[in-house]
Amino acid sequence: MALMAALESDLRALSAEARRRYPAVKDGAEHAIIKLRNLSSPSEIADNEDILRIFLMACEVKTVKLSVIGLSCLQKLISHDAVAPSALKDILSTLKDHSEMADDSVQLRTLQTLLILFQSRLHPQNEENMAQALYVCLRLLENNRSSDSVRNTAAATFRQAVALVFDQVVVAETLPVGKFSSGVHLSRSSSVTVDVNRSMNHSESPGKDLESERSLLRKETLTDPGKIGLRLLEDLTALAAGGSANWLQVHSLQRIFALDILEFILSTYVVIFKTLVPFEQVLRHQICSLLMTSLRTDAERNLTTTQCWPFNFSQLEGEVGEPSFRRLVLRSVSHIIRLYSTALVTETEVFISMLVKVIFLDLPLWHRILVLEILRGFCVEARTLRILFQNFDMHPKNINVVESMVKALARVVSNVQAQEASEESLAAVAGMFSSKAKGVEWSLDNDASNAAVVVASEAHLITLAIEGLLGVVFTVATLTDEAVDTGELESPKFDHDPASKCAGQLAVLCLAMVDSFWLTILDALSLILSRSQGEAIVLEILKGYQAFTQACGILHAVEPLNSFLASLCKFTINVPNEVEKRSAAQSPGSKRSEQLVEQKDSIVLTTKNVQALRTLFNVSHRLHNFLGPSWVLVLETLAALDRAIHSPHASTQEVSAAVPKLTRESSGQYSDFSILSSLNSQELDHCGVRLLVTSWR
């Protein structure tokens, strides 16, 4: 058998290496070879202590060559279940001794053996053995004499060991596997709409999740594996807070590493915290306290590196000031809000309030960007936003957390008016939307000048806020469509029944969301739309206009519907007002009265106008049965468009209005006007002359 042949070969190598200086090892190896020839299976090897003893004896010598051979043979025995459980303590003692040796090869073999041990039948089952096994990993991780390869291997081994510990908790406590969605991070796509749709596809409905959560039987007592997992969680929390671990007997550990492991546990083993009461208590009282302290420490410290970011982090005070540590804190807070807000109501309110507050403190741009990335994530995840709004904003005793997030995002957008370089920032924002539409995400270039970095960072801040608002818009639209699909709301394909009301739970939720922050969203989006010229950002915002307006129509939210329609109509046609006409007529340097007439009556349809008109056509087409009196706004715009199409002084932005003598055929405008005219006619035909006349009256 292959195992027997390999062991016999290793025993011969051991005998040869120990021949001169270690005769006892040599004699033991030769004796083990004879014994091995009489054995035929791993179970027989496990019953014969002489085979294991010689390898442990070789390791006790603590020479590099003998230790490498001995550890290699231990790995073979453990992986083939050829070791009796009673030998675990001796093996752990041997591994602990070898963690003190300075040779890299020995240290790496020790870690390999330890990982195989965790994955085998010898997996430590009591607190003492588990603590000793985990200590070996942390000892090599924190040893100043360890090389980078050893540290990296120790970190990876410890992470895998932690995963195995908590996997064992799930099995021992008979918890349902995959019952709750974990903290799967969805990367940003080229469109906010795609992000919202993907979030819906990757999650079950909140109703099902809540039913599953209520159906779980909460457990107060723990099995032995559950107690081990709890001790490990408590020690990791203490180490992440900068303290010492009593059970693991580790006095210090890099906080960022401990926090990284905690973040992994929180996002992966949701069912443990939702079912086992002792774990929830640690989460509520220790982990949340740690995260609140970390957030508060950073928020209240007036950091001095705002202007020098990202080139000098040395001025930040210690590990807790590093962006990587802050990112982990925020990600952990994000997991608690996304996955545990139903149970941790007060903690969730505090966390969101702190995040909103941080955005407007005098902190480095990198930190505010990290916070906005978290808030944006909540807004584009339809399930998360729905649960937060349902459990907090719609609950009379809780804080309106979603409304506060929306107002904070809108405030970031509105602050662009007060910035000295607002035009430069808006141009950078448009560039980011354009790049994202092409599949290119913005990233910081360390070779760029400080001024360029500041402008790009401020633009990224605004971009995240805009995307967050659009995420709210598309979430409301998506949930409204879901309510239509489930029969809670009328479909816009059929005639509207005035007697119908929003009675379903999801329909009521959508209407409450619209009533809560439609005005805030409208102010922010109309501001950006009026100030932006880039095609990608204009298209994205107009998509938001269309989605939210259609949702308002389906929900019969008349005031928001009319307000969004009126705002949209303002972006459709640029008609000079009377003041502009008089100014044009009185301006010096006009050579002929014909030019004055042409100038004051000219209408230029910009690219934004054309896109806004298309959006208006889409909205009126889908809501033609639901608009009712709101048709007045649409008809006024269609009438203005009809006058523009037939005006001799109208032009599109691609061709200057200063050359009106060119025919539309030769200037290339014919196609633009013909498309608009066709859309206009189709809309009128589709809706019916009778409906339009009635609405106009």
C-alpha positions as CSV (number, residue, x, y, z in Angstrom):
1,M,0.0,0.0,0.0
2,A,1.2,3.5,-0.9
3,L,1.1,4.8,2.7
4,M,3.1,1.9,4.1
5,A,5.8,2.3,1.4
6,A,6.0,6.1,2.0
7,L,6.3,5.6,5.7
8,E,9.0,3.0,5.4
9,S,10.9,5.3,3.0
10,D,10.7,8.1,5.6
11,L,11.8,5.8,8.4
12,R,14.9,4.8,6.4
13,A,15.7,8.5,5.7
14,L,15.2,9.2,9.4
15,S,17.6,6.3,10.4
16,A,20.2,7.5,8.0
17,E,20.1,11.1,9.2
18,A,20.2,10.1,12.9
19,R,22.9,7.4,12.5
20,R,25.9,9.4,13.9
21,R,24.6,11.8,16.5
22,Y,21.3,10.4,17.6
23,P,21.5,6.6,18.0
24,A,18.3,6.3,19.9
25,V,16.4,7.8,17.0
26,K,18.2,5.5,14.6
27,D,17.4,2.4,16.6
28,G,13.8,3.5,17.0
29,A,13.4,4.1,13.3
30,E,14.8,0.6,12.5
31,H,12.5,-1.0,15.1
32,A,9.5,0.9,13.6
33,I,10.3,-0.4,10.1
34,I,10.1,-4.0,11.4
35,K,6.8,-3.2,13.1
36,L,5.4,-1.5,10.1
37,R,5.9,-4.6,7.9
38,N,3.4,-6.4,10.1
39,L,0.7,-3.8,9.7
40,S,-1.7,-3.5,6.8
41,S,-4.1,-0.6,7.4
42,P,-4.1,2.9,9.0
43,S,-6.3,1.7,11.8
44,E,-3.6,-0.9,12.8
45,I,-1.0,1.9,12.7
46,A,-3.1,4.0,15.0
47,D,-3.3,1.1,17.5
48,N,0.5,0.7,17.4
49,E,2.1,3.6,19.4
50,D,5.6,2.8,18.3
51,I,5.1,4.2,14.8
52,L,3.9,7.6,16.0
53,R,6.4,7.7,18.9
54,I,9.5,7.5,16.7
55,F,8.3,10.5,14.7
56,L,7.6,12.5,17.8
57,M,11.0,11.4,19.1
58,A,12.7,12.8,15.9
59,C,10.9,16.1,16.4
60,E,12.0,16.3,20.1
61,V,15.6,16.5,18.9
62,K,14.8,19.9,17.3
63,T,17.2,19.8,14.4
64,V,16.0,21.1,11.2
65,K,16.4,17.9,9.1
66,L,14.9,15.5,11.7
67,S,12.1,17.9,12.4
68,V,11.2,18.3,8.8
69,I,11.1,14.5,8.3
70,G,9.2,14.0,11.5
71,L,6.6,16.7,10.7
72,S,6.2,15.4,7.2
73,C,5.4,11.9,8.5
74,L,3.0,13.3,11.1
75,Q,1.1,14.9,8.2
76,K,0.8,11.6,6.5
77,L,-0.4,9.8,9.5
78,I,-3.0,12.4,10.4
79,S,-4.3,12.8,6.9
80,H,-4.8,8.9,6.7
81,D,-6.5,8.7,10.1
82,A,-3.6,6.6,11.3
83,V,-3.3,8.4,14.7
84,A,-5.2,7.5,17.9
85,P,-7.2,10.5,19.4
86,S,-5.3,10.0,22.7
87,A,-2.1,11.2,20.9
88,L,-3.5,14.7,20.2
89,K,-2.1,16.3,23.2
90,D,1.4,15.1,22.5
91,I,1.2,16.3,18.9
92,L,0.0,19.7,19.9
93,S,2.8,20.0,22.4
94,T,5.3,19.1,19.7
95,L,3.8,21.7,17.3
96,K,4.0,24.3,20.0
97,D,7.7,23.5,20.6
98,H,8.4,23.8,16.9
99,S,6.7,27.2,16.7
100,E,9.6,28.5,18.8
101,M,12.3,27.3,16.2
102,A,13.7,30.0,14.0
103,D,13.9,28.0,10.7
104,D,11.4,29.0,8.1
105,S,11.0,25.4,6.7
106,V,10.2,24.1,10.2
107,Q,7.7,26.8,10.9
108,L,5.9,26.3,7.6
109,R,5.8,22.5,8.2
110,T,4.3,23.2,11.6
111,L,1.6,25.3,10.1
112,Q,0.8,22.7,7.4
113,T,0.6,20.0,10.0
114,L,-1.7,22.1,12.1
115,L,-4.1,22.8,9.2
116,I,-4.2,19.1,8.4
117,L,-4.9,18.4,12.1
118,F,-7.9,20.8,12.0
119,Q,-9.3,19.1,8.9
120,S,-9.0,15.6,10.3
121,R,-10.7,13.4,12.8
122,L,-8.2,14.7,15.4
123,H,-9.9,18.1,15.2
124,P,-9.6,19.5,18.8
125,Q,-12.9,18.9,20.7
126,N,-12.2,20.6,24.0
127,E,-11.3,24.2,24.9
128,E,-7.8,23.4,26.2
129,N,-6.6,21.6,23.0
130,M,-8.3,24.2,20.7
131,A,-6.7,27.1,22.5
132,Q,-3.3,25.5,22.2
133,A,-3.7,24.8,18.5
134,L,-4.9,28.4,17.8
135,Y,-2.1,29.8,19.9
136,V,0.5,28.1,17.6
137,C,-0.9,30.1,14.7
138,L,-0.9,33.4,16.5
139,R,2.5,32.8,18.0
140,L,4.0,32.5,14.5
141,L,1.9,35.4,13.2
142,E,3.2,37.8,15.9
143,N,6.7,36.5,16.1
144,N,9.1,39.3,15.1
145,R,11.6,36.7,13.8
146,S,9.1,35.1,11.4
147,S,9.5,35.8,7.7
148,D,6.7,37.3,5.6
149,S,5.9,34.0,4.1
150,V,5.5,32.4,7.5
151,R,3.3,35.3,8.7
152,N,1.1,35.1,5.6
153,T,0.8,31.3,6.0
154,A,0.0,31.7,9.7
155,A,-2.7,34.3,9.0
156,A,-4.2,32.1,6.3
157,T,-4.1,29.0,8.6
158,F,-5.7,30.9,11.5
159,R,-8.5,32.2,9.2
160,Q,-9.2,28.6,8.0
161,A,-9.1,27.3,11.5
162,V,-11.6,29.9,12.6
163,A,-13.9,29.0,9.7
164,L,-13.6,25.3,10.7
165,V,-14.4,26.2,14.4
166,F,-17.6,28.0,13.4
167,D,-18.6,25.4,10.8
168,Q,-18.4,22.9,13.7
169,V,-20.6,25.2,15.8
170,V,-23.3,25.2,13.0
171,V,-23.1,21.3,12.8
172,A,-23.1,20.7,16.6
173,E,-26.0,23.1,17.3
174,T,-27.9,21.6,14.4
175,L,-28.4,25.0,12.8
176,P,-29.9,25.4,9.3
177,V,-27.2,25.8,6.7
178,G,-27.8,28.7,4.2
179,K,-30.9,29.8,6.0
180,F,-30.0,33.5,5.8
181,S,-28.1,35.4,3.1
182,S,-24.6,36.3,4.1
183,G,-22.7,39.5,3.5
184,V,-22.0,38.9,-0.2
185,H,-20.5,42.0,-1.7
186,L,-21.8,42.8,-5.1
187,S,-19.3,44.8,-7.2
188,R,-20.5,48.1,-8.7
189,S,-21.7,47.7,-12.3
190,S,-21.9,50.3,-15.0
191,S,-25.4,51.3,-14.0
192,V,-27.3,51.9,-10.7
193,T,-30.3,50.2,-12.2
194,V,-28.3,47.0,-12.8
195,D,-27.0,47.2,-9.1
196,V,-30.6,47.3,-7.8
197,N,-31.8,44.5,-10.0
198,R,-28.8,42.3,-9.1
199,S,-29.5,42.9,-5.4
200,M,-33.1,41.8,-5.9
201,N,-31.9,38.7,-7.7
202,H,-29.4,37.8,-5.0
203,S,-31.8,37.9,-2.1
204,E,-35.0,36.4,-1.0
205,S,-38.0,38.6,-0.2
206,P,-37.9,40.3,3.2
207,G,-41.1,38.7,4.1
208,K,-39.7,35.2,3.7
209,D,-36.5,36.1,5.6
210,L,-38.6,37.5,8.5
211,E,-40.8,34.3,8.6
212,S,-37.6,32.2,8.6
213,E,-36.2,34.3,11.5
214,R,-39.4,34.0,13.5
215,S,-39.5,30.2,12.9
216,L,-36.0,29.7,14.5
217,L,-35.9,28.3,18.0
218,R,-33.7,30.5,20.1
219,K,-31.2,28.5,22.1
220,E,-29.8,29.6,25.5
221,T,-27.4,26.7,26.2
222,L,-24.5,25.7,24.0
223,T,-22.8,22.4,23.1
224,D,-19.0,22.0,23.7
225,P,-18.2,23.2,20.1
226,G,-20.6,26.1,20.7
227,K,-18.7,27.1,23.8
228,I,-15.4,27.0,21.9
229,G,-16.8,29.3,19.2
230,L,-18.1,31.7,21.9
231,R,-14.7,31.8,23.7
232,L,-13.0,32.4,20.4
233,L,-15.4,35.2,19.5
234,E,-14.9,36.9,22.9
235,D,-11.1,36.8,22.6
236,L,-11.1,38.1,19.0
237,T,-13.3,41.0,20.1
238,A,-11.0,41.8,23.0
239,L,-7.9,41.7,20.6
240,A,-9.7,43.9,18.1
241,A,-10.3,46.4,20.9
242,G,-6.6,46.5,21.7
243,G,-6.8,44.2,24.8
244,S,-5.5,40.7,25.5
245,A,-7.1,37.3,25.0
246,N,-7.4,35.3,28.2
247,W,-8.5,32.0,26.6
248,L,-6.0,32.1,23.7
249,Q,-3.3,33.4,26.1
250,V,-2.3,36.1,23.6
251,H,-1.4,39.5,25.0
252,S,-1.6,41.4,21.8
253,L,-2.4,41.1,18.2
254,Q,-2.7,43.5,15.3
255,R,-6.1,45.1,15.7
256,I,-6.7,45.2,11.9
257,F,-6.1,41.4,11.7
258,A,-8.5,40.6,14.6
259,L,-11.1,43.0,13.2
260,D,-10.8,41.3,9.7
261,I,-11.5,37.9,11.3
262,L,-14.5,39.4,13.2
263,E,-15.9,40.9,9.9
264,F,-15.6,37.5,8.3
265,I,-17.5,35.8,11.1
266,L,-20.2,38.5,11.1
267,S,-20.8,38.2,7.4
268,T,-20.6,34.5,7.0
269,Y,-22.2,32.9,10.1
270,V,-25.4,35.0,10.4
271,V,-27.5,32.0,11.5
272,I,-25.3,31.6,14.6
273,F,-26.0,35.1,15.9
274,K,-29.7,34.9,15.0
275,T,-30.2,31.6,16.8
276,L,-27.8,31.3,19.7
277,V,-28.5,33.8,22.4
278,P,-25.0,33.9,24.0
279,F,-23.5,34.8,20.6
280,E,-26.1,37.6,20.1
281,Q,-25.2,39.0,23.5
282,V,-21.6,39.2,22.6
283,L,-22.6,40.9,19.3
284,R,-24.9,43.4,21.1
285,H,-22.7,44.3,24.1
286,Q,-19.1,43.7,23.0
287,I,-18.8,43.9,19.2
288,C,-21.2,46.8,18.8
289,S,-19.5,48.6,21.6
290,L,-16.2,48.1,19.9
291,L,-17.4,49.4,16.6
292,M,-19.2,52.4,18.2
293,T,-16.0,53.3,20.0
294,S,-14.0,53.0,16.8
295,L,-16.4,55.2,14.9
296,R,-16.7,57.8,17.7
297,T,-13.0,58.0,18.1
298,D,-12.5,58.8,14.5
299,A,-15.4,61.2,14.3
300,E,-14.4,63.2,17.2
301,R,-10.7,63.4,16.4
302,N,-9.9,66.5,14.3
303,L,-7.5,64.8,11.9
304,T,-4.9,67.1,10.3
305,T,-4.3,65.2,7.1
306,T,-7.2,66.3,5.0
307,Q,-5.1,68.4,2.6
308,C,-2.2,65.9,2.3
309,W,-4.2,62.8,1.5
310,P,-3.4,60.3,0.0
311,F,0.4,60.9,0.2
312,N,1.1,61.0,3.9
313,F,-0.7,58.8,6.4
314,S,2.2,59.1,8.9
315,Q,0.4,61.9,10.8
316,L,-2.5,59.6,11.7
317,E,-2.2,58.3,15.2
318,G,-1.5,54.7,15.1
319,E,-3.2,51.7,13.5
320,V,-6.7,52.9,14.2
321,G,-6.2,55.9,11.9
322,E,-5.2,53.9,8.9
323,P,-7.7,53.8,6.0
324,S,-7.5,50.0,6.0
325,F,-8.6,49.8,9.6
326,R,-11.4,52.4,9.1
327,R,-12.6,50.4,6.0
328,L,-12.9,47.3,8.1
329,V,-14.8,49.1,10.9
330,L,-17.2,50.5,8.3
331,R,-17.6,47.2,6.6
332,S,-18.4,45.5,9.9
333,V,-20.9,48.2,10.8
334,S,-22.4,47.7,7.3
335,H,-22.9,44.0,8.0
336,I,-24.6,44.7,11.3
337,I,-27.0,47.1,9.7
338,R,-27.7,44.9,6.7
339,L,-28.0,41.5,8.5
340,Y,-28.9,42.2,12.1
341,S,-31.0,45.4,12.1
342,T,-34.2,43.6,13.0
343,A,-32.7,42.4,16.3
344,L,-30.3,45.3,17.0
345,V,-32.8,48.2,16.7
346,T,-31.1,50.7,19.0
347,E,-27.6,49.8,17.7
348,T,-28.7,50.3,14.1
349,E,-30.2,53.7,14.8
350,V,-26.9,54.7,16.5
351,F,-24.7,53.4,13.7
352,I,-26.7,55.1,10.9
353,S,-26.8,58.4,12.9
354,M,-23.1,58.3,13.3
355,L,-22.5,57.5,9.7
356,V,-24.7,60.4,8.6
357,K,-22.9,62.7,11.0
358,V,-19.4,61.7,9.8
359,I,-20.1,62.8,6.2
360,F,-20.2,66.5,7.2
361,L,-17.3,66.5,9.8
362,D,-14.0,68.0,8.9
363,L,-12.4,64.7,8.1
364,P,-10.2,63.5,5.3
365,L,-11.9,62.9,2.0
366,W,-10.9,59.3,1.9
367,H,-12.9,58.7,5.1
368,R,-16.0,60.5,3.9
369,I,-15.8,58.5,0.7
370,L,-15.7,55.3,2.6
371,V,-18.8,56.3,4.5
372,L,-20.6,57.3,1.4
373,E,-19.7,54.0,-0.2
374,I,-21.5,52.2,2.7
375,L,-24.6,54.4,2.5
376,R,-24.7,54.0,-1.3
377,G,-24.6,50.2,-0.8
378,F,-27.7,50.4,1.5
379,C,-29.5,52.4,-1.1
380,V,-28.9,50.1,-4.1
381,E,-29.8,47.0,-2.1
382,A,-33.5,46.9,-2.4
383,R,-34.0,44.3,0.3
384,T,-31.9,46.2,2.8
385,L,-33.6,49.5,2.1
386,R,-37.0,47.9,2.4
387,I,-36.3,46.3,5.7
388,L,-34.7,49.5,7.2
389,F,-37.7,51.6,6.0
390,Q,-40.2,49.1,7.2
391,N,-38.6,48.5,10.7
392,F,-37.6,52.1,11.4
393,D,-39.3,54.8,9.3
394,M,-42.7,53.2,9.4
395,H,-42.4,52.4,13.1
396,P,-43.7,55.3,15.2
397,K,-41.2,54.6,18.1
398,N,-38.0,54.4,15.9
399,I,-35.9,57.0,14.1
400,N,-36.5,57.6,10.4
401,V,-33.1,56.2,9.4
402,V,-33.8,55.9,5.6
403,E,-35.1,59.5,5.4
404,S,-32.0,60.7,7.3
405,M,-29.7,58.9,4.8
406,V,-31.6,60.4,1.8
407,K,-31.4,63.9,3.2
408,A,-27.6,63.4,3.9
409,L,-27.0,62.3,0.3
410,A,-29.1,65.2,-1.0
411,R,-27.1,67.6,1.1
412,V,-23.8,66.3,-0.4
413,V,-25.2,67.0,-3.8
414,S,-26.6,70.4,-3.0
415,N,-23.3,71.5,-1.4
416,V,-21.8,71.6,-4.9
417,Q,-23.4,75.0,-5.3
418,A,-21.3,76.4,-2.5
419,Q,-18.0,75.1,-3.7
420,E,-15.6,77.5,-5.4
421,A,-14.7,75.0,-8.1
422,S,-18.2,73.6,-8.6
423,E,-18.1,73.7,-12.4
424,E,-14.8,71.8,-12.3
425,S,-16.2,69.3,-9.8
426,L,-19.4,68.8,-11.9
427,A,-17.3,68.2,-15.0
428,A,-15.3,65.6,-13.1
429,V,-18.5,64.0,-11.9
430,A,-19.8,63.8,-15.5
431,G,-16.5,62.2,-16.5
432,M,-16.8,59.6,-13.8
433,F,-20.3,58.7,-15.1
434,S,-19.0,58.5,-18.6
435,S,-16.1,56.3,-17.6
436,K,-18.4,54.0,-15.6
437,A,-20.8,53.7,-18.6
438,K,-17.8,52.3,-20.5
439,G,-17.0,49.9,-17.6
440,V,-14.1,51.8,-16.2
441,E,-14.2,52.6,-12.4
442,W,-12.4,55.6,-11.1
443,S,-9.2,54.9,-9.1
444,L,-6.8,57.2,-7.5
445,D,-3.6,57.9,-9.4
446,N,-0.7,58.5,-7.0
447,D,1.2,60.3,-9.7
448,A,-1.4,63.0,-10.0
449,S,-1.0,66.4,-8.4
450,N,-2.5,67.2,-5.1
451,A,-5.0,69.6,-6.7
452,A,-6.1,66.9,-9.2
453,V,-6.5,64.4,-6.4
454,V,-8.7,66.8,-4.4
455,V,-10.9,67.6,-7.4
456,A,-11.3,63.9,-8.3
457,S,-12.0,62.9,-4.7
458,E,-14.7,65.6,-4.3
459,A,-16.2,64.5,-7.6
460,H,-16.2,60.9,-6.4
461,L,-18.0,62.0,-3.2
462,I,-20.7,63.7,-5.3
463,T,-20.9,60.7,-7.6
464,L,-21.5,58.3,-4.7
465,A,-24.2,60.6,-3.3
466,I,-26.0,60.8,-6.7
467,E,-25.8,57.0,-7.2
468,G,-27.2,56.6,-3.7
469,L,-30.2,58.8,-4.5
470,L,-30.7,57.0,-7.8
471,G,-30.5,53.7,-5.9
472,V,-33.4,54.8,-3.7
473,V,-35.3,55.9,-6.8
474,F,-34.8,52.5,-8.6
475,T,-35.6,50.6,-5.4
476,V,-39.0,52.3,-5.1
477,A,-39.7,51.7,-8.8
478,T,-38.6,48.0,-8.5
479,L,-40.8,47.4,-5.4
480,T,-43.7,49.2,-7.1
481,D,-43.4,46.9,-10.1
482,E,-43.3,43.9,-7.7
483,A,-46.5,45.2,-6.1
484,V,-48.1,45.3,-9.6
485,D,-46.9,41.8,-10.3
486,T,-48.4,40.4,-7.0
487,G,-51.7,42.1,-7.7
488,E,-51.5,44.7,-4.9
489,L,-51.6,47.6,-7.4
490,E,-53.3,48.1,-10.8
491,S,-51.3,47.6,-13.9
492,P,-50.9,50.7,-16.0
493,K,-51.8,48.6,-19.0
494,F,-55.4,48.8,-18.1
495,D,-57.8,51.6,-17.4
496,H,-57.5,53.2,-13.9
497,D,-60.3,52.4,-11.4
498,P,-60.8,55.5,-9.3
499,A,-62.2,53.4,-6.4
500,S,-59.0,51.4,-6.1
501,K,-56.7,52.0,-3.1
502,C,-53.2,51.0,-2.0
503,A,-54.1,48.3,0.4
504,G,-51.4,45.7,0.2
505,Q,-48.4,45.7,2.5
506,L,-45.9,46.3,-0.2
507,A,-48.0,49.0,-1.9
508,V,-48.4,50.8,1.4
509,L,-44.7,50.6,1.9
510,C,-43.9,52.1,-1.5
511,L,-46.4,54.9,-1.1
512,A,-44.9,55.7,2.3
513,M,-41.4,55.8,0.8
514,V,-42.6,58.2,-1.9
515,D,-44.3,60.5,0.6
516,S,-41.2,60.4,2.8
517,F,-38.5,61.7,0.5
518,W,-39.8,62.6,-3.0
519,L,-39.3,66.3,-2.5
520,T,-35.7,65.8,-1.3
521,I,-34.9,63.6,-4.2
522,L,-36.5,65.9,-6.7
523,D,-34.5,68.9,-5.5
524,A,-31.2,67.1,-5.7
525,L,-31.8,65.4,-9.1
526,S,-33.2,68.6,-10.7
527,L,-30.1,70.5,-9.5
528,I,-27.6,68.1,-10.9
529,L,-29.6,67.7,-14.1
530,S,-29.7,71.5,-14.6
531,R,-25.9,71.8,-14.0
532,S,-24.7,68.7,-15.9
533,Q,-23.9,68.4,-19.6
534,G,-22.3,64.9,-19.9
535,E,-24.4,62.5,-21.8
536,A,-23.9,59.5,-19.4
537,I,-24.9,61.4,-16.3
538,V,-27.9,63.1,-18.0
539,L,-29.1,59.7,-19.2
540,E,-28.7,58.1,-15.8
541,I,-30.6,60.9,-14.0
542,L,-33.4,60.9,-16.6
543,K,-33.7,57.2,-16.1
544,G,-34.3,58.0,-12.4
545,Y,-36.9,60.6,-13.4
546,Q,-38.7,58.1,-15.5
547,A,-38.6,55.3,-12.9
548,F,-39.8,57.5,-10.0
549,T,-42.5,59.3,-12.1
550,Q,-43.9,56.0,-13.3
551,A,-43.9,54.7,-9.7
552,C,-45.8,57.8,-8.5
553,G,-48.3,57.3,-11.3
554,I,-48.9,53.7,-10.5
555,L,-49.2,54.5,-6.8
556,H,-51.6,57.4,-7.6
557,A,-49.3,59.8,-5.7
558,V,-50.7,62.9,-7.5
559,E,-48.5,65.7,-6.0
560,P,-45.1,63.9,-6.5
561,L,-46.3,62.8,-10.0
562,N,-47.1,66.3,-11.1
563,S,-44.0,67.8,-9.5
564,F,-41.7,65.3,-11.3
565,L,-43.6,65.8,-14.5
566,A,-43.3,69.5,-14.3
567,S,-39.6,69.3,-13.5
568,L,-39.1,67.0,-16.4
569,C,-41.0,69.2,-18.8
570,K,-38.7,72.2,-17.9
571,F,-35.8,70.3,-19.4
572,T,-37.5,69.5,-22.7
573,I,-37.4,72.7,-24.7
574,N,-35.3,75.9,-24.3
575,V,-37.7,78.7,-25.1
576,P,-36.3,82.3,-24.5
577,N,-38.4,84.3,-22.1
578,E,-39.5,87.8,-22.7
579,V,-36.6,89.4,-20.8
580,E,-34.1,87.4,-23.0
581,K,-36.0,88.5,-26.1
582,R,-35.9,92.2,-25.2
583,S,-32.2,91.9,-24.3
584,A,-31.5,90.4,-27.7
585,A,-33.5,93.1,-29.5
586,Q,-31.7,96.0,-27.6
587,S,-28.1,94.5,-27.8
588,P,-25.6,96.7,-29.6
589,G,-23.9,95.5,-32.8
590,S,-27.0,94.1,-34.4
591,K,-26.7,94.7,-38.1
592,R,-30.2,94.0,-39.4
593,S,-33.6,93.6,-38.0
594,E,-33.9,90.1,-39.6
595,Q,-31.1,88.9,-37.4
596,L,-32.8,90.3,-34.3
597,V,-36.0,88.5,-35.2
598,E,-34.1,85.3,-35.8
599,Q,-32.1,85.6,-32.6
600,K,-35.1,86.4,-30.3
601,D,-37.3,83.7,-31.8
602,S,-34.7,81.0,-32.1
603,I,-35.2,77.7,-30.3
604,V,-32.2,75.3,-29.8
605,L,-32.9,71.7,-28.9
606,T,-29.9,70.5,-26.9
607,T,-29.0,66.9,-26.5
608,K,-30.4,67.1,-23.0
609,N,-33.6,68.5,-24.4
610,V,-33.9,65.5,-26.8
611,Q,-33.2,63.0,-24.1
612,A,-35.7,64.7,-21.7
613,L,-38.4,64.6,-24.5
614,R,-37.8,60.9,-25.0
615,T,-38.1,60.3,-21.3
616,L,-41.4,62.3,-21.3
617,F,-42.7,60.2,-24.2
618,N,-41.8,57.0,-22.3
619,V,-43.6,58.2,-19.1
620,S,-46.7,59.3,-20.9
621,H,-46.8,56.1,-23.0
622,R,-46.7,53.9,-19.9
623,L,-49.0,56.0,-17.7
624,H,-51.5,57.0,-20.4
625,N,-54.3,55.3,-18.4
626,F,-53.2,56.8,-15.1
627,L,-52.2,60.4,-15.8
628,G,-55.7,61.9,-15.6
629,P,-55.5,65.7,-15.0
630,S,-51.7,65.4,-15.2
631,W,-52.1,65.2,-19.0
632,V,-52.2,69.1,-19.0
633,L,-48.4,69.2,-18.3
634,V,-47.7,66.7,-21.0
635,L,-49.9,68.5,-23.5
636,E,-48.4,71.9,-22.9
637,T,-44.9,70.4,-23.6
638,L,-46.2,68.5,-26.7
639,A,-47.7,71.8,-28.0
640,A,-44.4,73.6,-27.4
641,L,-42.6,70.8,-29.2
642,D,-45.0,71.0,-32.1
643,R,-44.3,74.8,-32.5
644,A,-40.6,74.2,-32.2
645,I,-40.6,71.5,-34.9
646,H,-42.4,73.8,-37.3
647,S,-40.5,76.9,-36.4
648,P,-38.1,78.2,-39.2
649,H,-35.7,79.3,-36.4
650,A,-35.4,76.0,-34.5
651,S,-32.3,74.0,-34.6
652,T,-30.6,71.2,-32.7
653,Q,-27.4,71.6,-30.8
654,E,-25.3,69.8,-33.3
655,V,-25.8,72.7,-35.8
656,S,-25.5,76.3,-34.8
657,A,-28.6,78.5,-34.9
658,A,-26.3,81.2,-36.5
659,V,-26.7,79.4,-39.9
660,P,-30.5,79.3,-40.4
661,K,-30.2,79.5,-44.2
662,L,-29.0,76.0,-44.4
663,T,-31.9,73.6,-45.0
664,R,-32.5,70.9,-42.4
665,E,-31.8,68.2,-45.0
666,S,-28.3,69.6,-45.7
667,S,-27.5,70.4,-42.1
668,G,-28.4,67.0,-40.7
669,Q,-31.2,68.3,-38.5
670,Y,-33.9,66.7,-40.5
671,S,-33.3,63.3,-38.9
672,D,-33.5,64.8,-35.4
673,F,-36.7,66.7,-36.0
674,S,-38.3,63.9,-37.9
675,I,-37.7,61.5,-35.1
676,L,-39.2,63.9,-32.5
677,S,-42.1,64.7,-34.8
678,S,-42.7,60.9,-35.3
679,L,-42.6,60.3,-31.5
680,N,-44.9,63.3,-31.0
681,S,-47.5,62.0,-33.5
682,Q,-47.3,58.4,-32.2
683,E,-48.0,59.7,-28.7
684,L,-51.0,61.7,-29.8
685,D,-52.3,58.8,-31.8
686,H,-51.8,56.3,-29.0
687,C,-53.5,58.2,-26.3
688,G,-56.4,59.3,-28.5
689,V,-57.6,62.8,-29.4
690,R,-60.6,62.5,-27.2
691,L,-58.5,61.8,-24.1
692,L,-56.2,64.7,-24.9
693,V,-59.0,67.2,-25.5
694,T,-60.8,66.1,-22.3
695,S,-57.6,66.4,-20.3
696,W,-56.8,69.8,-21.8
697,R,-60.2,71.1,-20.7
